[in-house]
């Protein structure tokens, strides 16, 4: 794969990672905002925990979008665990981070392959001579620019001195 293709794939995995992270935060927020989960009573927690997990799964399904509905259990009830949406989001996050790391690790190999291709015969002697000439021309132009910058600085200093002299001549004399 080229570096550009790897970059596009990496961007896709990064977007998936961000989406999964958002889903984790949303699921955690939904569970933390459910006052029935704060109760110490097991019956209150189990009866409302089922509703809470259904809400979390439905919200997670809304975040996932249409292509990933099968991952979120179709937005149905979570079987009373209350953590199914959070667990699914965590799994998606881990998978997307792993994919993103694999793409990032492949980029240097792609760049090395590209460099070795250019070193292994794609650069003809004429092209190398042209590159050398252009580098020499670049060096001479840099020297010329440096010399001209020195000259411009001298002219600016002389211009400042001239302005100072004119200002002095135009100032009212106290005779």
C-alpha positions as CSV (number, residue, x, y, z in Angstrom):
1,X,0.0,0.0,0.0
2,X,1.1,3.5,-0.6
3,X,1.5,6.0,2.2
4,X,-1.5,7.9,1.0
5,X,-3.7,4.8,1.0
6,X,-2.4,4.0,4.5
7,X,-3.2,7.5,5.6
8,X,-6.8,7.2,4.3
9,X,-7.2,3.8,6.1
10,X,-5.7,5.3,9.2
11,X,-8.1,8.2,9.1
12,X,-11.0,5.7,8.8
13,X,-9.7,3.8,11.9
14,X,-9.2,7.1,13.8
15,X,-12.8,8.1,13.1
16,X,-14.0,4.6,14.3
17,X,-11.9,5.0,17.4
18,X,-13.4,8.5,18.1
19,X,-16.9,7.1,17.5
20,X,-16.3,4.2,19.9
21,X,-14.9,6.5,22.5
22,X,-17.9,8.7,22.2
23,X,-20.1,5.7,22.6
24,X,-18.3,4.6,25.7
25,X,-18.7,8.1,27.2
26,X,-22.4,8.2,26.3
27,X,-23.0,4.7,27.8
28,X,-21.2,5.7,30.9
29,X,-23.2,8.9,31.1
30,X,-26.5,7.1,30.6
31,X,-25.6,4.7,33.4
32,X,-24.4,7.4,35.8
33,X,-27.5,9.5,35.1
34,X,-29.8,6.6,36.0
35,X,-30.7,7.2,39.7
36,X,-32.1,3.7,40.0
37,X,-28.5,2.3,39.6
38,X,-27.5,4.3,42.7
39,X,-29.9,2.3,44.9
40,X,-28.4,-0.4,47.2
41,X,-31.5,-2.5,46.8
42,X,-31.0,-5.5,44.5
43,X,-34.6,-5.6,43.4
44,X,-34.7,-1.9,42.5
45,X,-31.5,-2.3,40.6
46,X,-32.5,-5.3,38.7
47,X,-35.9,-4.1,37.6
48,X,-34.8,-0.6,36.6
49,X,-31.3,-1.9,35.5
50,X,-33.1,-3.8,32.7
51,X,-34.8,-0.6,31.6
52,X,-31.5,1.3,31.9
53,X,-29.6,-1.1,29.8
54,X,-32.3,-1.0,27.2
55,X,-32.0,2.8,27.1
56,X,-28.2,2.5,26.8
57,X,-28.4,0.0,24.0
58,X,-31.0,2.1,22.2
59,X,-28.8,5.2,22.6
60,X,-25.7,3.3,21.5
61,X,-27.6,2.0,18.4
62,X,-28.4,5.6,17.6
63,X,-24.8,6.6,17.8
64,X,-23.6,3.6,15.8
65,X,-25.7,4.4,12.8
66,X,-27.3,1.9,10.4
67,X,-24.3,-0.1,9.4
68,X,-23.4,-1.1,12.9
69,X,-26.9,-2.0,14.3
70,X,-26.0,-5.7,14.5
71,X,-23.1,-4.8,16.8
72,X,-25.3,-3.0,19.2
73,X,-27.8,-5.8,19.5
74,X,-30.4,-4.1,17.4
75,X,-31.1,-1.6,20.2
76,X,-33.0,-4.2,22.2
77,X,-32.8,-5.1,25.9
78,X,-29.5,-5.9,27.4
79,X,-30.5,-8.9,29.5
80,X,-30.3,-7.0,32.8
81,X,-26.5,-6.6,32.9
82,X,-26.6,-2.8,32.2
83,X,-23.1,-2.9,30.7
84,X,-23.7,-4.5,27.3
85,X,-23.5,-1.1,25.4
86,X,-20.4,-0.2,27.4
87,X,-18.8,-3.6,26.8
88,X,-19.6,-3.4,23.0
89,X,-18.2,0.1,22.8
90,X,-15.1,-0.9,24.7
91,X,-14.6,-3.8,22.3
92,X,-15.1,-1.6,19.3
93,X,-12.7,0.9,20.7
94,X,-10.0,-1.7,21.4
95,X,-10.4,-3.2,17.9
96,X,-10.2,0.2,16.2
97,X,-7.1,1.2,18.2
98,X,-5.4,-2.0,17.3
99,X,-6.2,-1.4,13.6
100,X,-5.0,2.2,13.8
101,X,-1.7,1.1,15.4
102,X,-1.2,-1.5,12.7
103,X,-1.7,1.2,10.0
104,X,0.7,3.6,11.8
105,X,3.3,0.8,12.1
106,X,3.0,0.1,8.3
107,X,3.6,3.7,7.3
108,X,7.4,3.6,7.8
109,X,7.7,0.3,5.9
110,X,5.7,1.9,3.0
111,X,8.1,4.9,3.0
112,X,11.1,2.6,3.1
113,X,9.8,0.7,0.1
114,X,9.2,3.9,-1.8
115,X,12.8,5.0,-1.1
116,X,14.3,1.7,-2.1
117,X,12.3,1.8,-5.4
118,X,13.8,5.2,-6.2
119,X,17.2,4.0,-5.3
120,X,16.9,0.7,-7.3
121,X,16.9,2.1,-10.8
122,X,14.0,4.5,-11.1
123,X,16.5,7.4,-11.1
124,X,18.5,7.4,-14.3
125,X,22.0,8.9,-14.5
126,X,20.6,11.9,-16.5
127,X,18.0,12.6,-13.8
128,X,20.8,12.4,-11.1
129,X,22.9,14.8,-13.2
130,X,19.9,17.1,-13.4
131,X,19.3,16.9,-9.7
132,X,23.0,17.7,-9.0
133,X,22.8,20.7,-11.3
134,X,19.7,22.0,-9.7
135,X,21.3,21.6,-6.2
136,X,24.3,23.6,-7.4
137,X,22.1,26.3,-8.9
138,X,20.1,26.4,-5.6
139,X,23.3,26.9,-3.6
140,X,24.5,29.7,-5.9
141,X,21.1,31.4,-5.7
142,X,21.2,31.2,-1.9
143,X,24.6,32.9,-1.9
144,X,23.4,35.6,-4.2
145,X,20.4,36.2,-2.0
146,X,22.6,36.5,1.0
147,X,24.8,39.1,-0.8
148,X,21.8,41.0,-1.9
149,X,20.4,41.0,1.7
150,X,23.6,42.6,2.9
151,X,23.4,45.2,0.2
152,X,19.7,45.9,1.0
153,X,20.6,46.3,4.7
154,X,23.2,48.9,3.8
155,X,20.8,50.8,1.7
156,X,18.1,50.7,4.4
157,X,20.7,52.1,6.9
158,X,21.7,54.9,4.5
159,X,18.0,55.7,3.9
160,X,17.4,55.9,7.7
161,X,20.4,58.3,8.0
162,X,19.1,60.4,5.2
163,X,15.6,60.6,6.8
164,X,17.3,61.6,10.1
165,X,19.3,64.3,8.3
166,X,16.2,65.7,6.5
167,X,14.3,65.7,9.8
168,X,17.1,67.7,11.4
169,X,17.2,70.2,8.5
170,X,13.5,70.8,8.7
171,X,13.3,71.3,12.4
172,X,12.9,74.9,13.5
173,X,16.2,76.5,14.4
174,X,16.5,78.4,17.6
175,X,18.6,81.4,16.6
